Amino acid sequence: MKIAIVLNSGAGTLRGGDPGAVAARISDIFREAGHEVETTLASGGEAVAAIRRIAAAGTVEVVVAGGGDGTISAAATACAGSDTALGVLPLGTMNLFARSLHIPLSVDKAAEALARGTIRRVDVARVNGRTFIHALSIGFHAALVEEREKAPTYNSRLQKMAGSVRSWWQVIRTPRRLSLSIRTDHKTMERDTIGLVVSNNVLGIGHLPYADRLDAGVLGLYITTARTPAEIARVTAEAAVGLVSMSPLIEHLTSQGVDIRFPRHHLKATVDGELVRLSRPISVESVPGALKVLAPAE
């Protein structure tokens, strides 16, 4: 296959190392498997812009994107609905989409698995026309990200994690409640909550919050009933270890579409971890099979 490899040189795994050497090693792995390869090494927004240009041009069969969840989300948005497939090299902290695709988290092993992988289709979701691959979150998580973005730039994964803990503590002490009207395929309900998550397919059990399969064509809807700091801490811990569907403090259901209405004109939210402002009403839909991915052979 003709493959374009685009690596975000600012991604956590490459930061502080030798990105050029990693890029050369990955390129060799794909070439040894018989692929025609072009490799681009760029930082941050330049890497995302390169992925968008390549996907729009349609001159390669696959764009293999290397970066964290933000880079991969942008790459998926660029490739969704096109004939260009997306391959994922996990170079970030969480690597949630790579985990859903059962891609090894070691860079070399991931490249080897993709070089011998197959192309298949997976779902994406859209919120107010914007594509996402992991989750939309309003309330608590959006406040957490907003607080975290006030902090200085982190130079390491450990610093980033420590900063997240500090931000979490700031937000947990004064959570804001939202009055929401929520309509799914089967029911309409009124909820007063500090947080709601809509995921692209159902979140799996017993691990970080990501979907075990990406082709069920549904959204997961998770609404917390937590009110006190202790309850919020419990829900946060349960989400981190994949127990949201078992928590007595989380209401969960599935739907192909979710509409969310609220009194304000806009609401802060995160879409695949990026802080955004969404206009009312918030309309979320599953888009089955909209993204071609290069994934390890099953």
N, C-alpha and C positions, 0 to 999 in steps of 0.2 A: 504494500500500500504506500501511497504518497502521504507522508506525515509531516506536519509542522509542529515542532516542539518549542513552546514559549515558557521560559522560566522566570519567575519573579525573583530577582536577585536580593530583594529585601525581605523575603520570606524567612521565618524563624530558623528553619533548618539550614539555610545557606548563610545567614548573617554571621559574620565573624570568621567564616571559613574561606574556601576558594571556590566561588561559584563557577568560574571558568572550567576548573577541573571536573566539577560535578557535571556540568553541561556536556563536556567532552565524553565523559564516561557513559552518560545516559544515551547520547547519540550513538556511540559504538554499540551499545546493547541492541538498539533498534536496527542498526545497519546489519549487525551479525544475524539478525532474524530475517533479513531479506527485504527490509523496507527502505524506501527512498526518503531521506530525512533532511529537513532544513531546521536549524536551531537558532532561536533568538533568546538572548539574555538581556533583560531590561528590568527596571525597578518600578514598583508600584503601578501608578497610572499608565506609564509607558507600556508595561507588559499587558495590561488590560486593553489598551488601545490597539496594540499589535494583534491580540487575539480577535478583537472585533473586525479589524481590517481583513485578516485571513479568512474568518468565517464568512464575511460578506462577499469576498472575492470568489469563494467556491472553487478554488484551484487545488485544494488538497482534500483527501477523504477524511482525515482526522486531524484535529488540533489537540495535541497533548499539552495540557496546562499544568504547570508546576507552581504551587503557591499555597497560601492558607485558604480558609473557608471564604473570605471575601473575594479573593481572586477567582476561585472556582465558581462561586455564584455568578460573578460577572461573565465568566467564560460560558457557563451554561445558558445564561440569558442571551448571549451572542449566538450560540449554536442552536437554541431551541427553535423548532419550526423550519430549520434549514436542512440541507443534505449533508452538512458537515458534522461528523461525529466528534464527541468530546472524550478525551482520555484524561485521567486525573492522576497527577503525581503528588502525593501528600507531603507538603513542605511546611505546614502550619502547626498550630498548637492542638486543635481538636480534630481536624480532618474528618468532619462528620459525613460528608458526601462520599468520600473514599471508603469509609467504614461501611456505609450502606451498600456500596458496590463490591464489598469484600476484597478490596485492594490492599495488599500488604503495606504496612506503614513504613517499612524500610525503603529508602529511595531506590536502591539497586534492585531489591526484590520486586518492588512495584513496577519498575521499568521492564524487568524480565517477564512479569505476568502480563503486562499490557502488550509487549512485543509479540507475545504468542496468544493474545486474547481474541475475542470475537466481538462483533458489533451487534448490539441489541437496542431495543427501545425501552425507555423508562418515562415515568410521568413527571410533569412539573406542575406547579400551581401558579395562579395569578391573583394578585390583589389590586383592585382598581386598574387592571391592565398591565401591572408590573409583574414580571416573572420572578418566581423564587423556587428554590429546590429543597430548602430545609424547613423554615418556619417563619411565620408572622407572629409577633408578640406585641401586646399592648399592655400598658399598666406597669407593673413592677419591673419587668426586664428592660423596658424602654427607659425607665427612670434610672436603672442601674447603669446602662450604657451611657446615658447622658452624664451621670456623675463621673463615670470612669474617663470620659473624654475631656473632662476638666483637668485631669492629671497630666503631668509632663510625659514626654515620649519615653517609652521603656526601651532599654538596650538589651534586654534578655527575656527569655520566657519566664524565668523565675520572678523578675521584677514585674512583669505583666500580671502574673498570678497574684502577687502580693498586692498590687494596685487594685485588682478586682475584689479582693477580700476587703480592703479598706472602703471601696465604693459600696459594696454590699452592706457593710455595717452602717454607713451613712444613710442609705435608703431604707433599710429595715426598721429603723427607729421611728420614721414618720411616713408610713405608706399612705398613698392617696387612693381613695376608692372611686370607682367608676360605676355609673348607672348606665347599663347597656340593655338594649332590646336586640335579641339574637334570633335570627330565623335560619333554620336548617331545612333539609329536604322533608323532614317529618314533623317539625314542631316549631312554634314561636314561643320564646320565653323571655322573661325580664330577670336580669341578674345585677346584683350589687357586689362588685368584686374588686380586688386589688390587681388582678392579672388574668389574662386570657392568652392562650396560644393556639394557633391553627397550624398544623403540620402537613407537609406534603407526604401523604400516607401515614399510617399509624406508627407511633413511636414504639420501639421494641422494649423488651423487658430484660432487666438485669445488666444494663450497660449504660454508657453515656446516651443522652437523648438524641437518637437518630433512628430512622426507619430500617427495619430488617429487610424489607422488600419495597421496591419503588415502582411496582407495576400493578397495584391493586385498584388504581383509579378512584381513590377516596381521599378525603381530608380527615385528619384527626383533630378534634376540638377538645380543649382542656381548659376548664374554668376552675379557678381555686376559690374555696370558701374560707381560706385562712384569713384571720383578722389580727391576731396578736403577733408581736415579734417572735415569740416562741413557735407559734404555728407556721409563720413564714419561714423560719429557719428549718423547721421540719420538712416543709414542702420543697424548699431548695435542695436539701439533702436527698430527698426521695427522687427528685428530678435528676440529680447528678448520677444516681446509681440505677436509673431505669425502673422506678417503682411508681410512676405517675398513675398508671392504670389500676394500681392496688391501693392508692392512698384514699383514706376517708375524707381528706381535705381537698380532693380534686374530683370534679364532675367531668366525665369524659364520654364522648360519643363520636360517631362517624357520620359524614355527609359528603355528597359530591359538591355541594355549594353551601356557603355560609354568608349571610348578610348581617352586618352589625351596625346598629344605629345608636346615636348618643346625642346629648343636648348641644354640644359645642359644634362649631363649624369645622374644626380640625382637631386631630388627636395625634400625639407623638406615638410612634411605634418603632419596632425594629423589623426589618425584612432581611432575613439571613444575616442577622447581627448588625446591620447598618441602620443607624438612626435616621428616621424619615418623619415627615408630617403627612398624614392621610386625611383627605376630605371626607365628609360624611355623604352618603353612607359608605361603609367599608364593605366591598363586595369581593368575596374570595371564591375561586372555582378551581377544581381539579381539571388538568388538561392531560388526559391519558395518552401515553406514547408519544409525546411531543418532542422528546429529546433522544437523539441517537447517541449511545455511549460505547466506547471501547472498554470492555471489561474482561477480567480474567475468564478463561474458558470454564464453563460449569462442568 
